[in-house]
């Protein structure tokens, strides 16, 4: 359990409690009370965490969870490329599924979108 570390950094972990947590822990007690008595303060932050976990899960599912590069700078670049590819995937999905218009796209791209009845 990595709960004590955010306290040393003056941060608050955004965790929901489960049956395996130690109810005698002061941090567990604090988060339990925050969740139950100040949900309007707790839930927006927890929702940010769930969004980031969903994004990481989607990146792993689409592009694999293994980094093939050997050294750390190359691994960082590989991971950043996966994130960029995921963002492009989300943008293309938004264009085709939701009809989002993107300013500044080329005439060729506009013709392709028009051919698919998008935008």
Backbone as a printed PyTorch tensor [residue, N CA C, xyz], in Angstrom:
tensor([[[  0.8550,  -1.1770,   0.0000],
         [  0.0000,   0.0000,   0.0000],
         [  0.8980,   1.2360,   0.0000]],

        [[  0.6720,   2.1840,  -0.8970],
         [  1.5390,   3.3500,  -1.0090],
         [  0.8740,   4.6280,  -0.5040]],

        [[  0.0110,   4.5280,   0.4400],
         [ -0.6940,   5.7100,   0.9380],
         [  0.1860,   6.6970,   1.6870]],

        [[  1.1450,   6.2790,   2.5290],
         [  1.8840,   7.2680,   3.3240],
         [  2.6820,   8.2590,   2.4870]],

        [[  3.1420,   7.9040,   1.3000],
         [  3.9840,   8.8020,   0.5330],
         [  3.3080,  10.1220,   0.1750]],

        [[  2.0650,  10.1720,  -0.3060],
         [  1.4830,  11.4750,  -0.6220],
         [  1.3910,  12.4120,   0.5710]],

        [[  1.2960,  11.8750,   1.7760],
         [  1.2500,  12.7440,   2.9410],
         [  2.5500,  13.4900,   3.1290]],

        [[  3.6880,  12.8480,   2.8280],
         [  4.9610,  13.5310,   2.9720],
         [  5.1220,  14.6290,   1.9320]],

        [[  4.4160,  14.5320,   0.8310],
         [  4.4830,  15.5390,  -0.2180],
         [  3.3760,  16.5810,  -0.0750]],

        [[  2.6320,  16.5310,   1.0130],
         [  1.5130,  17.4460,   1.2800],
         [  0.4450,  17.3470,   0.2000]],

        [[  0.1890,  16.1390,  -0.2210],
         [ -0.8650,  15.8770,  -1.1880],
         [ -1.8850,  14.9560,  -0.5440]],

        [[ -3.0510,  14.9010,  -1.1520],
         [ -4.0930,  14.0320,  -0.6430],
         [ -4.3550,  12.9310,  -1.6690]],

        [[ -4.2490,  11.6600,  -1.2760],
         [ -4.5680,  10.5950,  -2.2270],
         [ -6.0640,  10.5510,  -2.4860]],

        [[ -6.4460,  10.2230,  -3.7070],
         [ -7.8600,  10.1400,  -4.0590],
         [ -8.2310,   8.6640,  -4.1810]],

        [[ -8.5180,   8.0550,  -3.0590],
         [ -8.7620,   6.6260,  -3.0150],
         [-10.1160,   6.3460,  -2.3970]],

        [[-10.7760,   5.3480,  -2.9170],
         [-11.9450,   4.8200,  -2.2320],
         [-11.4770,   3.6260,  -1.4240]],

        [[-12.0650,   3.4230,  -0.2800],
         [-11.6580,   2.3250,   0.5830],
         [-12.2530,   1.0160,   0.1010]],

        [[-11.5380,  -0.0640,   0.3820],
         [-12.0990,  -1.3790,   0.0960],
         [-11.9170,  -2.2770,   1.3110]],

        [[-12.3540,  -3.4860,   1.2320],
         [-12.3760,  -4.3780,   2.3860],
         [-10.9790,  -4.7460,   2.8760]],

        [[ -9.9460,  -4.6440,   2.0180],
         [ -8.5970,  -5.0360,   2.4270],
         [ -7.8260,  -3.9320,   3.1370]],

        [[ -8.3590,  -2.7270,   3.1970],
         [ -7.6470,  -1.6200,   3.8190],
         [ -7.7020,  -1.7210,   5.3370]],

        [[ -6.6900,  -1.1540,   5.9750],
         [ -6.6010,  -1.1920,   7.4310],
         [ -7.3880,  -0.0290,   8.0200]],

        [[ -8.5240,  -0.2780,   8.6740],
         [ -9.3400,   0.8200,   9.2100],
         [ -8.6740,   1.5360,  10.3820]],

        [[ -7.5770,   0.9940,  10.9150],
         [ -6.8940,   1.6500,  12.0270],
         [ -5.8860,   2.6890,  11.5430]],

        [[ -5.5990,   2.6900,  10.2600],
         [ -4.6490,   3.6500,   9.7060],
         [ -5.2460,   5.0520,   9.7630]],

        [[ -4.4790,   6.0510,  10.2050],
         [ -5.0150,   7.4190,  10.2590],
         [ -5.3640,   7.9580,   8.8700]],

        [[ -4.5820,   7.5890,   7.8640],
         [ -4.8860,   8.0460,   6.5150],
         [ -6.1700,   7.4120,   5.9970]],

        [[ -6.3500,   6.1300,   6.2780],
         [ -7.5750,   5.4520,   5.8600],
         [ -8.7750,   6.1270,   6.4960]],

        [[ -8.6690,   6.4280,   7.7780],
         [ -9.7630,   7.0820,   8.5000],
         [-10.0600,   8.4580,   7.9140]],

        [[ -9.0070,   9.2100,   7.6020],
         [ -9.1950,  10.5450,   7.0270],
         [ -9.9000,  10.4620,   5.6750]],

        [[ -9.4580,   9.5370,   4.8160],
         [-10.0660,   9.4100,   3.4960],
         [-11.4970,   8.8740,   3.5970]],

        [[-11.7390,   7.9830,   4.5330],
         [-13.0770,   7.4470,   4.7450],
         [-14.0430,   8.5770,   5.1070]],

        [[-13.6280,   9.4340,   6.0370],
         [-14.4920,  10.5320,   6.4550],
         [-14.6560,  11.5710,   5.3480]],

        [[-13.5910,  11.8260,   4.6140],
         [-13.7000,  12.7600,   3.5020],
         [-14.6810,  12.2340,   2.4590]],

        [[-14.5920,  10.9410,   2.1650],
         [-15.4940,  10.3430,   1.1760],
         [-16.9440,  10.3840,   1.6430]],

        [[-17.1820,  10.0840,   2.9000],
         [-18.5630,   9.9860,   3.3780],
         [-19.1810,  11.3300,   3.7600]],

        [[-18.3800,  12.2800,   4.2280],
         [-18.9610,  13.5140,   4.7390],
         [-18.7260,  14.7200,   3.8300]],

        [[-17.8060,  14.6030,   2.8740],
         [-17.5540,  15.7150,   1.9490],
         [-17.4480,  15.1690,   0.5330]],

        [[-18.4700,  14.4550,   0.0910],
         [-18.4170,  13.8450,  -1.2320],
         [-18.3210,  14.8860,  -2.3400]],

        [[-18.9250,  16.0630,  -2.1350],
         [-18.8580,  17.1000,  -3.1580],
         [-17.4200,  17.5700,  -3.3750]],

        [[-16.5730,  17.4640,  -2.3660],
         [-15.1550,  17.8080,  -2.4970],
         [-14.3390,  16.6200,  -2.9990]],

        [[-14.7170,  15.4260,  -2.6190],
         [-13.9490,  14.2180,  -2.9260],
         [-14.1480,  13.7370,  -4.3590]],

        [[-15.3930,  13.6780,  -4.8170],
         [-15.7050,  13.0260,  -6.0830],
         [-15.1090,  13.6900,  -7.3290]],

        [[-15.0500,  15.0310,  -7.4300],
         [-14.4220,  15.5950,  -8.6380],
         [-12.9570,  15.1880,  -8.7920]],

        [[-12.2320,  15.1190,  -7.6680],
         [-10.8270,  14.7130,  -7.7220],
         [-10.7130,  13.2300,  -8.0370]],

        [[-11.6000,  12.4510,  -7.4830],
         [-11.5670,  11.0210,  -7.7650],
         [-11.9140,  10.7660,  -9.2350]],

        [[-12.8050,  11.5780,  -9.7930],
         [-13.1710,  11.4250, -11.1990],
         [-11.9660,  11.7140, -12.1050]],

        [[-11.1180,  12.6760, -11.7290],
         [ -9.8940,  12.9370, -12.4890],
         [ -9.0040,  11.7000, -12.4910]],

        [[ -8.9140,  11.0560, -11.3440],
         [ -8.0920,   9.8570, -11.2510],
         [ -8.6650,   8.7470, -12.1310]],

        [[ -9.9800,   8.5600, -12.1130],
         [-10.5740,   7.5000, -12.9210],
         [-10.4060,   7.7880, -14.4070]],

        [[-10.4490,   9.0560, -14.8060],
         [-10.2170,   9.4140, -16.2060],
         [ -8.7980,   9.0720, -16.6340]],

        [[ -7.8210,   9.3870, -15.7870],
         [ -6.4400,   9.0810, -16.1600],
         [ -6.2120,   7.5770, -16.2160]],

        [[ -6.7970,   6.8300, -15.2950],
         [ -6.6540,   5.3700, -15.3320],
         [ -7.3150,   4.7890, -16.5770]],

        [[ -8.4380,   5.3520, -17.0060],
         [ -9.0930,   4.8910, -18.2350],
         [ -8.2160,   5.1590, -19.4520]],

        [[ -7.5760,   6.3250, -19.4740],
         [ -6.6920,   6.6560, -20.5940],
         [ -5.4910,   5.7160, -20.6440]],

        [[ -4.8690,   5.4610, -19.4960],
         [ -3.7230,   4.5440, -19.4650],
         [ -4.1380,   3.1510, -19.9020]],

        [[ -5.2980,   2.7140, -19.4770],
         [ -5.7890,   1.3980, -19.8650],
         [ -6.0170,   1.3230, -21.3690]],

        [[ -6.5980,   2.3800, -21.9480],
         [ -6.8530,   2.3920, -23.3870],
         [ -5.5440,   2.4040, -24.1760]],

        [[ -4.5540,   3.1600, -23.7090],
         [ -3.2470,   3.2010, -24.3870],
         [ -2.6170,   1.8170, -24.3760]],

        [[ -2.6650,   1.1470, -23.2300],
         [ -2.0920,  -0.2030, -23.1410],
         [ -2.8440,  -1.1780, -24.0400]],

        [[ -4.1560,  -1.0450, -24.0810],
         [ -4.9690,  -1.9630, -24.8850],
         [ -4.7200,  -1.7570, -26.3810]],

        [[ -4.5910,  -0.5040, -26.8120],
         [ -4.4220,  -0.2110, -28.2280],
         [ -3.0000,  -0.4410, -28.7270]],

        [[ -2.0140,  -0.0550, -27.9320],
         [ -0.6350,  -0.0380, -28.4110],
         [  0.2830,  -1.0000, -27.6640]],

        [[ -0.2680,  -1.7730, -26.7510],
         [  0.5480,  -2.7250, -26.0010],
         [  1.1170,  -2.0990, -24.7410]],

        [[  1.3650,  -2.9270, -23.7540],
         [  1.8490,  -2.3990, -22.4770],
         [  3.3510,  -2.5540, -22.3130]],

        [[  4.0270,  -3.0690, -23.3210],
         [  5.4700,  -3.2720, -23.2360],
         [  6.1740,  -2.1750, -24.0100]],

        [[  7.2000,  -1.5780, -23.3840],
         [  8.0710,  -0.6350, -24.0720],
         [  9.2680,  -1.4250, -24.5800]],

        [[  9.5320,  -1.3450, -25.8660],
         [ 10.5820,  -2.1670, -26.4620],
         [ 11.9600,  -1.5090, -26.4330]],

        [[ 12.0000,  -0.2300, -26.1580],
         [ 13.2790,   0.4760, -26.1030],
         [ 14.0790,   0.0240, -24.8910]],

        [[ 15.4090,   0.1300, -25.0090],
         [ 16.2790,  -0.3780, -23.9420],
         [ 16.6580,   0.6780, -22.9160]],

        [[ 16.9900,   1.8770, -23.3580],
         [ 17.4270,   2.8710, -22.3700],
         [ 16.2660,   3.8000, -22.0070]],

        [[ 16.4030,   4.4770, -20.8880],
         [ 15.3070,   5.2630, -20.3210],
         [ 14.8660,   6.4140, -21.2330]],

        [[ 15.7770,   7.2200, -21.8030],
         [ 15.2960,   8.2920, -22.6870],
         [ 14.4990,   7.7590, -23.8830]],

        [[ 14.9400,   6.6410, -24.4380],
         [ 14.1990,   6.0570, -25.5620],
         [ 12.8410,   5.5350, -25.1020]],

        [[ 12.7570,   4.9890, -23.8920],
         [ 11.4820,   4.5180, -23.3610],
         [ 10.5280,   5.6900, -23.1520]],

        [[ 11.0550,   6.8010, -22.6520],
         [ 10.2230,   8.0000, -22.4620],
         [  9.6780,   8.4620, -23.8100]],

        [[ 10.5550,   8.5060, -24.8360],
         [ 10.1060,   8.9170, -26.1670],
         [  9.0670,   7.9550, -26.7260]],

        [[  9.2780,   6.6560, -26.5250],
         [  8.3240,   5.6630, -27.0130],
         [  6.9620,   5.8450, -26.3380]],

        [[  6.9840,   6.0700, -25.0370],
         [  5.7330,   6.2720, -24.3110],
         [  5.0380,   7.5560, -24.7640]],

        [[  5.8160,   8.6190, -24.9680],
         [  5.2160,   9.8680, -25.4490],
         [  4.6020,   9.6870, -26.8300]],

        [[  5.2360,   8.8960, -27.6790],
         [  4.6690,   8.6290, -29.0060],
         [  3.3580,   7.8480, -28.8990]],

        [[  3.2820,   6.9280, -27.9340],
         [  2.0270,   6.1970, -27.7250],
         [  0.9250,   7.1490, -27.2780]],

        [[  1.2770,   8.1020, -26.4220],
         [  0.2870,   9.0770, -25.9500],
         [ -0.1730,   9.9700, -27.1040]],

        [[  0.7710,  10.4110, -27.9420],
         [  0.4050,  11.2340, -29.1000],
         [ -0.4900,  10.4420, -30.0520]],

        [[ -0.1300,   9.1780, -30.3000],
         [ -0.9540,   8.3430, -31.1890],
         [ -2.3530,   8.1500, -30.6030]],

        [[ -2.4410,   7.9980, -29.2830],
         [ -3.7510,   7.8580, -28.6330],
         [ -4.5700,   9.1330, -28.7960]],

        [[ -3.9270,  10.2990, -28.6240],
         [ -4.6390,  11.5680, -28.7930],
         [ -5.1460,  11.7280, -30.2220]],

        [[ -4.3290,  11.3310, -31.2010],
         [ -4.7650,  11.4010, -32.6000],
         [ -5.9380,  10.4520, -32.8270]],

        [[ -5.8530,   9.2460, -32.2440],
         [ -6.9460,   8.2820, -32.3500],
         [ -8.2430,   8.8700, -31.7860]],

        [[ -8.1480,   9.5280, -30.6360],
         [ -9.3350,  10.1510, -30.0240],
         [ -9.8850,  11.2690, -30.9030]],

        [[ -8.9840,  12.0490, -31.5070],
         [ -9.4330,  13.1410, -32.3680],
         [-10.1450,  12.5980, -33.6060]],

        [[ -9.5710,  11.5780, -34.2420],
         [-10.2030,  10.9900, -35.4250],
         [-11.5530,  10.3830, -35.0510]],

        [[-11.6020,   9.7160, -33.9050],
         [-12.8730,   9.1530, -33.4420],
         [-13.9110,  10.2570, -33.2490]],

        [[-13.4930,  11.3770, -32.6580],
         [-14.4200,  12.4880, -32.4380],
         [-14.9190,  13.0600, -33.7550]],

        [[-14.0400,  13.1310, -34.7460],
         [-14.4470,  13.6670, -36.0510],
         [-15.4890,  12.7660, -36.6870]],

        [[-15.2430,  11.4610, -36.6990],
         [-16.1360,  10.5450, -37.4080],
         [-17.3900,  10.1870, -36.6210]],

        [[-17.2640,   9.9970, -35.3210],
         [-18.4110,   9.5520, -34.5270],
         [-19.2680,  10.6960, -34.0150]],

        [[-18.6480,  11.8040, -33.6480],
         [-19.3970,  12.9000, -33.0340],
         [-19.5990,  14.0890, -33.9570]],

        [[-18.9690,  14.0420, -35.1320],
         [-19.1250,  15.1430, -36.0740],
         [-18.4140,  16.4060, -35.6620]],

        [[-17.3260,  16.2910, -34.9160],
         [-16.5600,  17.4560, -34.4820],
         [-15.8280,  18.0390, -35.6860]],

        [[-15.9040,  19.3490, -35.8420],
         [-15.1700,  19.9990, -36.9290],
         [-13.8450,  20.5180, -36.3910]],

        [[-12.7990,  20.3640, -37.1910],
         [-11.4600,  20.7950, -36.7930],
         [-11.0350,  21.9210, -37.7220]],

        [[-10.8160,  23.1200, -37.1740],
         [-10.3960,  24.2250, -38.0370],
         [ -8.9790,  23.9960, -38.5490]],

        [[ -8.7350,  24.4120, -39.7910],
         [ -7.3950,  24.3440, -40.3410],
         [ -7.0350,  23.0220, -40.9940]],

        [[ -7.9990,  22.1310, -41.2240],
         [ -7.6560,  20.8900, -41.8980],
         [ -7.6460,  21.1140, -43.4110]],

        [[ -6.8760,  20.3170, -44.1010],
         [ -6.6710,  20.5230, -45.5370],
         [ -7.9440,  20.2140, -46.3280]],

        [[ -7.9550,  20.6670, -47.5900],
         [ -9.0990,  20.4190, -48.4740],
         [ -9.2420,  18.9300, -48.7490]],

        [[ -8.1160,  18.2250, -48.8490],
         [ -8.1560,  16.7820, -49.0940],
         [ -8.8460,  16.0700, -47.9320]],

        [[ -8.5000,  16.4580, -46.7270],
         [ -9.1200,  15.8480, -45.5460],
         [-10.6000,  16.1930, -45.4950]],

        [[-10.9520,  17.4250, -45.8400],
         [-12.3610,  17.8140, -45.8510],
         [-13.1430,  16.9870, -46.8700]],

        [[-12.5340,  16.7020, -48.0390],
         [-13.2010,  15.8660, -49.0460],
         [-13.4300,  14.4590, -48.5310]],

        [[-12.4470,  13.9050, -47.8290],
         [-12.5910,  12.5580, -47.2600],
         [-13.7180,  12.5540, -46.2360]],

        [[-13.7610,  13.5610, -45.3850],
         [-14.8120,  13.6450, -44.3740],
         [-16.1790,  13.8070, -45.0290]],

        [[-16.2390,  14.6230, -46.0900],
         [-17.5120,  14.8210, -46.7980],
         [-17.9800,  13.5120, -47.4510]],

        [[-17.0320,  12.7310, -47.9510],
         [-17.3790,  11.4490, -48.5860],
         [-17.9770,  10.4690, -47.5850]],

        [[-17.6260,  10.6410, -46.3210],
         [-18.1530,   9.7510, -45.2790],
         [-19.3150,  10.3860, -44.5320]],

        [[-19.8500,  11.4840, -45.0770],
         [-20.9730,  12.1980, -44.4550],
         [-20.6520,  12.6410, -43.0330]],

        [[-19.4620,  13.1610, -42.8180],
         [-19.0640,  13.6540, -41.5110],
         [-18.8360,  15.1540, -41.6290]],

        [[-19.3800,  15.8990, -40.6740],
         [-19.1650,  17.3430, -40.6480],
         [-19.9650,  17.9960, -41.6970]]])
